[in-house]
Amino acid sequence: MRRNVARCKLAETVTLRLSARMTDPRYTPLALSLPATVPFVGPETQERQRGAPFTARLGANESVFGPSPRAVEAMARAAGESWMYGDPENHDLRHALADHHNVRPDNIVVGEGIDGLLGYLVRLLVGPGDAVVTSDGAYPTFNYHVAGFGGVLHRVAYRQDHEDLTALFAKAADVDAKLVYLANPDNPMGSWHRGADIAAALADLPDGCVLILDEAYVECAPAGTAAPVDADDPRVIRMRTFSKVYGMAGARIGFGIGAPGLITSFNKVRNHFGVNRVAQAGALAALGDSDWLETVRGQISGARERIGQIARENGLEPLPSATNFVAIDCGRDGAFAKAVLEALVDQGIFVRMPFAAPQNRCIRVSCGTEADMEAFASALPHALAKARG
């Protein structure tokens, strides 16, 4: 009995001493100031919360039409080689991309989707207090990276549901910005600028500022949307992805086109083994299958028209889109649009919406299969009735 009491007292003493020595990790002041948030809540998370799968997955702007069969075959073959790391230089893919875009391999950097490349670029150029300019309501993952490295975001409003080139570059001059973010075509509105207009506006970009031209959706857009910017122009880095038209969102692979000095700088901070062998093989095969690309473009075009038709049949206005989604104006404010969205989710239709006014009067619906479109068409009248009720 006495031995047990002695052991208990000894254990309590050891615990107290350990507790006295144990402290929380020594987070940086910046990390302590940040909320524990993510830019997007994934559909899988929402399915777990609602206890049921979605009938139609129309919120993440994925291509439900899938990757090229040639890409699938290449990835299946490469899966057997997954015991090896991927080529850290992404050599074959970089050279193929250079040929495809009529640039040099030293103009190309490959990364874990555009999201990964944005993180590396911000890490290279943005420190605590540095100014960065974006549109209010534009792609939030970019803002997430800027906040994570202590940058100061300056936002400008959209103009008629388009990102405002003049205001973006004027704000950059006012705040001595290191970076300006512009998506063309735009997410979340689907609007776009002529590439020639962007190229002309570069004359107003202040010295020492880099324009991030996010062209994730450019393969969906009309001819002339891609900006005719020389790959060696140090003022611009263009971002592209295999996540949208190429149908490889789950592979996480994207690339940047820019001046060799900036591209080489990525090697200082990037995860050299971040792009896996299977993704490299799939992207290389997808790049060579132009027939599949044209097929998917046709399917996207048809689905955009169908989304617009469904919207108009329900008294709503679809906005013109150069992407693989359509923003639908619900005709009221953000609270009403959110009620419509929630009512759609309750019926198993996963969609999203812009998060900043006045664009948040809309819901955003990704292109889908005929079955997806029919499910959306069936659910929307009930969602509107519930939101109005």
N, C-alpha and C positions, 0 to 999 in steps of 0.2 A: 504493500500500500504506500509506504513512504517512498519507495523507489518510483512508483507511478507519479506521485505528487512532484517529486524532484524532476522527473523527466518533463512533465507538463510545464513546470516553471522554467526549465532550461529552454524548451521550445518557444515559450512566450518571449523570453529574453532575446533569443536569436531572431525571432520575427520582428521584434521592436527595433533591434539594431539594423536589420536589413531594410526595414521601412524608413528608418532615419537616413540611410544612405541612398535609397531609391528616389529618383526624381523623374519628372517628365523629360522626354527628349528636348534638346535645346533648339527649338524651332527658331527660324529667322523671324525678325519682326514682320517682314512681309508675309510669310506663311501664316503667322498668327492673325494677321489682319484679314485674311481671305476667308470667305464662306466655303463650307464643304459642299460645293454644288457641281453639277455637270451641265454642259450646254444643252443637252437633249436627254429626255427620259426615253429609253428604248422601248419599242413595242413589246419586247419580251417581258420587260418589267411591268408594263401595263397589263399584259395578259395574266401574269402572276397575281397582280392586285385584284383583277376582276374575276379571276378563277375560271377563265375560259379563253380559248384562242380566238383571234380575230377571223371573221369570215373573209374580209378583204383588207389587205395590207396596203393602204394608199396614202401613207403619211411620210415615208422616209425618202421619197424620190429615188428608190431603187428601180432597176429595170426588171420587172417581173417576167419579161420576155427571155431573160437568161443570157448567159454568155454564148459565144460562138461554139458550135459543136467541136470545132478544131481546138479551141482553147480548153474545152472540157477533156478532150482526149490527151492533150499535152499535159494538163495538170494531173490526170490519172497516171500517166507514165512517170511523171516527176515525183509522185507520191511515194513510189518505191525507193526513191533516192533521198527521202527526207532525213535520213540519218546524217546527211551532210549539210553543213551550213550553205546558205545561198552565196553566190558570188558577191563579195563585198563591194566590187566595183560595178556591178550590174552591167558588165561589159557588153554582152550581146544585145541586151535590150536598149541600152543607151545608143549603140551604133545604129540599131534598126530605127529607133525614134529619130535620130539625127537624119537618116536617109528619108524617112517619111515626111519630116518637116523641112527638109532642105536646109539644114543647119549642120554644124560640126558637133561631134560628140562632146567637146568641151563646153558646149552651150546647154548640155542636158544634165540635170540631177534627178535621180529617182529616189522616191521615199515612200513611207507608209501612208499613202493617200495624200491628198492636199492638206488634210489636217496635220499630219506629221511634218510636212514641209513648212507649213505656216509656223509651227512651233520652233523649228530650227531657225527659220529666218528671223523671227522675233528675238530668239536667243542671241543671234549674231549682232543685231542692230539696236535693240532696245534695252536700256537700263533704267534703274529707278529715276522717275521724274521725266523721262523722255516723252515727247509729244508724238501721238499717233492719231490719224484722222480716219474716220469711217462714217458710214451713213447710219442714222438712228433707226434701228430695226433690221440692219443687214446681218449677215451670217455671224451668229454669236460665238462660234468656236474661235474665231480670230480674236474677239474681245477677251475671251478666256485666256488665251496665250499672253496677250498684252498685259492683263492684270497679273498673271503669274510671274512676270519678270519686272513688275513695278512700273510699267509705262502708264502714261496718262492719256486716256481716250478722250478725243474731242469729236463730237457727233454733229452731223448736219442733217437736215430734214430731206426726205424725198421730195421731188417735185413732180406732181402728176403721176405718182406711182413709179417714177424712174429715179435711179440714183442721179444726183445733181452734179455733173462734172465741174461746172463753174464754181459752185459753192464748195465742193471738196477741195479743189486746188487753191481757192482763195483762203480757206481755213488753214490749209497746210502752210501757206505763206505767213499767215497771221501768227501761228503758234510755233513756227520753225519745226515742222514735223519731220521726223525721220522716215515715216512710212505713211502711205495712203492706201487704203483697201477699197477696191472697186470690183464687183462681180458683174461680168457681162457675158451672157445674159444674167439677170439678177435673180437671186434667191432671197426673199420669198415671193416676189411679185411676178416673176416670169417676164418682166419687161426687158428691153435691150436697147443699146445704142448702136449706131453704125460704127464699124471699126474705124473708118476714116475720120469720124468726129473725135474719137478718143485720141487717135494719132495727132490730130491737129491741136487738141487741147493740151498736149504735153508741153507745148511752148510756155504754158502758164504754170507748170510744175516748178516749185522753187528749187534752187540749187541744193544738192546734197540730199534730196528727198527721193525715195524709191516708191514707185507705184507697183503695188501688187495687183495684177490683173488676173482675177480668178475666172478662168474660162471653162469651168467644170461642165457647163451645159452647151458649149459652143457647137458641138456636133449636131445638136437638135435645132439649131438656129438657121435663119435664112442666110443665103450667100451674102457676104460683105459684112457679117457681124464680127468675125475675127479681126482684130486690129492689125493693120499692116505695119508692125513695128519690127525694126531690125533686131535680130537676136543679140547683136553685140551692143545694143543701146544700154548703157549702164543705168538709165533711169527707170527701167521696167523689168520686172520678172513676171512671166506668164505661167500660170498654173493650170495643168490639165490632169485628167483622171481617167482610170479604167472603171470607175464605180458607176457611171451613169449609162450612156449608150452602149458601152461594151459589156455591161451586165455583170461586173465583177466586184461589187461593193464589199462582199465578204472577204475578198483576197487582200484588200487594203493596199492598193498600189496606185501611185500617181507620179507625176513628174513636173519639173519646172524647166522653163526655157529662158535663159538669160545670158548676160555677158560673162565671159570666162572667169574674170576675177571674182565675181560674186558667186558663181557656181562652184569654183574651187574652194571658196571659204566654207561651204557647207561641210567639207571634209573635216573641218576643225571641231564640229559639234555633233554631227549626225551619228546615229547608230549604224555602223558600217555593215552589220549583219541584220539590220532591221527588216529588210525585204526578203521574205523567205523564198526558197528555191521553187516551190510549187507556183507561187504568184508570178515569179519571173517567167517561168515557162508558159503560163497561161496568157500573160500579157503579150509575150512575143508572138504567140500563135494568133491571138485576137487581132493584133495589129495587122497581120497579113491576110485577114479574112474580110475583105471589103464588101463581098456579097452579103455577108451576115449583117454588117453595119447598115447597109442600105435597107435590108429587110426590117431591121429594128426601127430605123427612122420612119419607115412607112407605118409600122404599127403604132409608134408614138403619135404620128400625125393623125391617124384614125381615132385613137383614144382621146386626144385633145378635142377633136370635133365632137366626140360623143359626150365628154364631160360638159362642154359648152351647151350642147343640146339639152342635157338633163337639167342644167342650171336654168336655162331659159324656160323650160317647161314648168318650172317651179317658181317663176317670177323673179329669178335672180339674174345677175349680170356677170358673165365670165369675162375676165380681163384677157386681152391678147397675150399670148405666151410664146416664147421661143425656147421653152425648156420641155422636160418630160413631166410637167405638172401644170395645173391651171389654178390660179387664184380666183375664187368666186366671191364677188361682192354681195354680202348678205343684206345690204341696204340699210343697216342701222349702225349701232356702235359696237365696240369690242365686247361688251357684256353679252349682247345678243348673239354675236358670232360664236362666243365661247359656249353659250347655251346650245347652239346648233351643233357645235363640235361634240360636246359631251353627250348629247342625245344620239349622235351617230355612233360614238364609241359604245354607248349602252347597247346598241344594236349590232355590235361586232364589226363596225367599219372604222378602221384606224386612219385618221386624217390629222393634220396639224393646221396651225394658223400663225400668221405674223404676230409678233408680240409687242409691237409699238404702234401707237396711234399716229395717223388715221388708218394705216394699213391693216390694223387688227380688226377692221370691220369685215375682213375676208376670212374664209377658210381656204386651205390649200389642199388640193386633191391630186395625187400622183396618177399618172397613166397606168392602166391595168388591162387585164384580159377582158374578153367579153363577159365572162362570169363576174369579174370584179365590178365592171360597169353596171351590170344588171343589179347586183347587190346594192351598189350605191344608189341607183335609180329607185329601188324599192324603199330604201331607208330614208332618203332625204325628205320626202313629204311628211313622214311621221316626226322626223327631227325638227322640221320647221314648225309643225303644229305644236309640239311640246314646248319649243322655245317661245312661241307666241302665247301659249296658254297660261 
